[in-house]
Amino acid sequence: MRQLLDERGKQLRNSVGILTSDFGFKSAIASLDLNTLASVLANQGERVGADMALLAAPDGTIVASSHHAPGTPMPFPRLWQQVRQSGEATGVVLQDQRPYQFVMLPVRAPNLIGWVGMGFLLDTPLAEEIAQLTRLQVSFLVSDAEPASGASGEHAAGYVAGALAQAPPEAVSALRVDLARGDYLHHSGVDARLDALVLASPLMVSGITPGAGQGKVPGQGQGQVYAVVEHPRADLLVVFQALGWRLATIFALTLALTALVAAFSARGMSQPLIQLARVAQRIGRGERVTEVPTGSGGEIGLLGRTLVAMQNDIETRERQQRHQTRHDQLTALANRHSAQQDIAEAVAAGQPFTLLRLSIYGFRHINDTFGYAVGDQALRQLAKRLASCPAPVHHAYRLGGDEFLLLVDSAAVDARWLASLREGLARPIELDHSPLRLQLVYGEVNFPEHGREAPLLLRRAEIAMAMAKQQRLGYLRYVEGQDEKRLREMTLVRDLQLAAERGQLSMVYQPKIAAADGALVELEALMRWQHPEFGFIPPDEFITLAESAGLMSQLTGWMLTTVCRQLAAWEAEEGLCLAVAVNLSAQDVIDPALPQQLAQVLATHGLEPARLGLEVTESAIMSDPETSRRVLADLSQRGASTAIDDFGTGYSSLAQLKRLAVRQLKIDKSFILKLEQQSDDRIIVHSTIELGHNLGLEVVAEGVETEAARALLVELGCDYLQGYGISRPLPAAAVVGWIAAYPPGVRQPLRATPESTP
């Protein structure tokens, strides 16, 4: 319907265009003869059937109009805005709450001398004309209208033209409410009051507020104009009823024809299909069928041959799937699943055999250095060598990654045969004309000596191989007890993740004193773990496990928080401003985030950086010297004091030591325990003290247990002492008591300052 109104608008525009081109009309405008203008405007409007006509000056002021007083501003602001932007306009406007399709065009002679506008009432004859074209009931409706003063009848109730003019007023009022909510605008719906399918289209939405100082234009309506289309329910039902009868007739005819065709087809198809069904059942039970006795060609025969071909395809696919499930795709060796089955069968047979589990040492480094393509090629070459191993090797398997397995028909491998095997597998592999020598690690288990179940034998072979790799041995045979050790390590790694939350971790503190006067200078914080099942776990054991399992960051964070909280508590509750040193692991000292983490913990508890000393072993530093140097330098710039722990047991060079931002050297206790007895130890300790002093470092001796060792260290010029001869590690609650009982004159704790705290 909107398209019909648009076409009508084009026709109206053409009619108005004739007037704007009339020379006499232009002359009348130029002469400003108002009587002539009003007469020409009225005659032209009557000739084209316009219900409203107006002539405006170039600025929009009314010159002559059938509905407006001369000299008033343009009564239709939105249409006037469109005219000023586009040079002409066609739209729907409200005048005295009646809708008009309005056309406005310019008058040029040759410059713009005025504007001509003509409106055509959207009334019942127009609605009926559109209804004849669309075969639908059409109406024009004005909603939310503000009745003009003195208006009555349809104006007072709101303008209605077309089919809705005959509808009950209550139904029309309810429709206005529905349209205001947006009903029927985007999709049609059934209106029970009108008993029709309704669809509406907004022709005009008013509400433009006149410009400042313009005021409200008399007669200009404020509301919404809708074109409403109705399709009575009765007409719809007639269509559906006729369609229903046609569908019923078509269905009945189709059903009868289908039954007739089925009756004729069943005679020729039932028996062959029954035979094909029996053949399909046999194939489903796993029987092999070579031909199908259908006794028929055509489609039935084709279906029978297809069943036989399908059976062959299924067998081929099953063979491929069985092969894929038992073999590794990269190396074509039998896989872990196949190994478990073969080992289980060998166990059931009861004949002694040996499993050799092997792995490529440093295979990850090969992938990182040369790329995964080279790594895969190396695996394939090694697999070929394993597959071609002579007797007594029974079978070779790839278990996954860089791990392989050999099943050997022997109660135990001969040493000479094993040496020959290792030599053959260690031969360089040619990869792109470059030799690559693989370093292999072997683990051996024997049946029935080391187990009588396939999973147990495989696990113990893996343990033997892992122990050989850990101890940097090329070969290791499983020894009773290694399984239990591995299970213990796995349990400890698992429980260590929640040890802090469960309250199993604690910190103890060992005093460190000045060698010259015995004054307390610092405490060393040491972590302890009391496991609920295994009891006390030595720090060396669980720290090593934490580093291998990637848990050091979690432990270090807990340690720093616990120690800083304790320092703050001693100061707040006891008035003791103590300094504490903590130990860092190899993973901590190469973590660039450690300085920021440490600064945040100190700031949280209101502590100066000098209150917390850091100790790191020289082996940890040498794991990544450059990164360690940068991290230690960052810590030093933030005010932290760093010491090299266990000095003398690692392999740091003097050049590297000179570059590190450290303040102390801690001589390992292995050189101190028998200092007064071993002259070699005295020489090493003396040299270390002189070396440290020459480098501008303070020297700490740990492991001081006797007065003789203490006196000798004072004589050698050592700066600080620590060990059981001074105090054992103390729980936090016992530190205050120890300080109070410390010999008079030296029991006052050192106030931590950047100048005095080591």
Buried (B, 14 or more C-beta within 10 A) or exposed (E): BEEBBEEBBEEBBEBBEEBBEBEEBBEBBEEEEEEBBBEBBBEBBEEBEBBBBBBBBEEBBBBBBBBBEBEBBBBBBBBBEBBEEEEBBBBBBBBBBBBBBBBBBBBEBEEEBBBBBBBBBBBBEBBBEBBEEEEBBBBBBBBBBEBBEEBEEBBEBBBBBBBBBEBEEEBBEBBBEBBEEEBBBEEBEEBEBBEBBBBBBBBBBBEBEEEEEEEEBEBBBBBBBBBBBBBBBEBEEEEEEEEEEEEEEEEEEEEEEEEEEEEEEEEEBEBBBEBBEEBBEBBEEEEEBEEBEBEBEEEBBEBBEEBBEEBEEEEEEEEEEEEEEBBBEEBEBBBBEBBBEBBBEBBEEEEEBBBBBBBBBBBEEBBEEBEEEBBEBBBBBBBBBBBEBEEBBBBBBBBEEBBBBBBBBBEBBEEEBBEEBBEEBBEEBEBEEEEBEBEBBBBBBBBEBBBEEBEBBBBBBBBBBBBBBEEEEBBBBBEEEBBEEBEBBEEBBEBBEEBBEEEBBBBBBBBBBBBEEBBBBBBBBBBBBEBEEEEEBEBEBBBEBBBEBEBBBBBBBBBBBBBBBBBBEBBEEBEBBBBBBBBBBBBBBBBEEBBEBBBEBBEEBEBBBBBBBBBBBBBBBBBBBEBBBBBBBBBBEEBBBBBBBBBBBBEBEEEBBEBBBBBBBBBBBBBBBBBBEEEEBBEBBBEBBEBBBEBEBBBBBBBBBBEEBBEBBBEBBBBBBBBEBBBEBBEBEBBBEBBEEBEEEEBEBBEBEEEEBB
